[in-house]
Amino acid sequence: MVLCPVSRHLLRSSRSCGAWGRSLQRPSSKSVYTSSHGFNHEGIREKLQAFPGGSIDLVKQESGIAVLIINNPSRMNAFSGGMMVDLEEKVGQLEQWKEGKGLIIQGAAGTFCSGSDLNAVRAISNPQDGMEMCMFMQNALTRLLRLPLISVALVEGRALGGGAELTTACDFRLMASGSVIQFVHKHMGLVPGWGGAARLVHIVGSQNALKLLGGALKVDSDLGTQIGLADGVLEVPQTGEGTIGLLQQAEDWLSGYTKGPAPVIQAVKRVVVSGRELPLSEALRTEKDVFGTVWGGPANMRALANKSKHK
């Protein structure tokens, strides 16, 4: 794995950063579950790959914003087993992208994601395989949320079940007009298993989370904005000249938070993640160490020379 300057500095400062700081350096430690938790990574990975279909496509752009596409339109972009493995691999690539600043996740063909492909779910319906699939996806989505990139889910059409959970693994959610996010797990006799419930509580609070999960409520853009699940609403363009597509709208929105050198944007994301996940004393020490990687760096020196503090 190629470490960016921030990661190298944090590796040297692992004693002061605590467990989370150390976890940034080793791919296995970025995950919630390891073999010590009874998780057989290679075993469940092999089982998931036995159920192909669809793909997770990644496009890295010179702007530093990548687009991750959930591509299985014949099944409303439901995750096959192979797509779950694809997702983990693409997250691994993004963890090593030194030039990256932002990430947009969208579904193909006008809908976001309808969760798990039921064909794969039925085939691994025994409790042991189900638990390992749960751990596999929790690991992948936790690593996704911890990426040193500012991420946004572009929700078009429907985000159902695991698709709704996927939206919570992004820093922001933009909903197209007419789109819906729905945690339908109750209707399947389940609760979220990909980490969506825990993340949802942090986003909308415990009472709203109970309403969304217990009522399996359909969250449109108005309700999403009201409770803080949606950070913006994008108008679906009408056919004709002069219209701006949803992806371009999302890129324009995200660029407001990703302007500047990649090391600085990545440092911003790292200190926010540490503040969200660590006890205060550890978060402060991590912030100090990340601060040390950009203080006196090229961007800092250019800003001082240009006297750009108040621009």
Sequence and secondary structure as in RCSB ss.txt:
>XXXX:A:sequence
MVLCPVSRHLLRSSRSCGAWGRSLQRPSSKSVYTSSHGFNHEGIREKLQAFPGGSIDLVKQESGIAVLIINNPSR
MNAFSGGMMVDLEEKVGQLEQWKEGKGLIIQGAAGTFCSGSDLNAVRAISNPQDGMEMCMFMQNALTRLLRLPLI
SVALVEGRALGGGAELTTACDFRLMASGSVIQFVHKHMGLVPGWGGAARLVHIVGSQNALKLLGGALKVDSDLGT
QIGLADGVLEVPQTGEGTIGLLQQAEDWLSGYTKGPAPVIQAVKRVVVSGRELPLSEALRTEKDVFGTVWGGPAN
MRALANKSKHK
>XXXX:A:secstr
    HHHHHHHHTHHHHHHHHHHTT GGGGSS  GGGT  HHHHHHHHHTS   EEEEEE TTSEEEEEEE GGG
TT B HHHHHHHHHHHHHHHT TT  EEEEEEGGG  B SB HHHHHHT SHHHHHHHHHHHHHHHHHHHTSSSE
EEEEE SEEETHHHHHHHTSSEEEEETT EEE  GGGGT    SSHHHHHHHHH HHHHHHHHHTT EE HHHHH
HHTS SEEE    SSTT   HHHHHHHHHHHHH S HHHHHHHHHHHHHHHHS HHHHHHHHHHHHHHHTTSHHH
HHHHHHT TT 
